[in-house]
Amino acid sequence: MVNVPKERKTFCKGKKCGKHTVHKITQYKAGKASNFAQGKRRYDSKQMGFGGQTKPVFHKKAKTTRKIVLRLECKKCKVKKQLVIKRTKHFELGEKKKEAGHQY
């Protein structure tokens, strides 16, 4: 399990900064795929009509985890950068550690 704080002081490449500043951390999430991207248009036109599935459908999934991508935004100049961390199944953003033992 990986637990990452919601803020981190790291280097900012922005024109205004160029030094270590506080960055806000969020987890990267891919946007909705566009219907008008060239590959999607080509795929849809190829699929039209008779003849069944025209392109291979991937079934041999080997990985059980994904690489976690963090999105860092400078609090001073709002410049954003991405940072890839290791593969993990469980990822938490800024949650407190649960203390072991009995809680009163």
Buried (B, 14 or more C-beta within 10 A) or exposed (E): EEEBEEEBEBBBEBEEBEEEBEBBBEEEEEEEEEEEEEEEEEEEEEEEEEEEEEEEEEEEEEEEEEEBEBBBBBEEBEBEBEBEEEEEEEBEBEEEEEEEEEEE
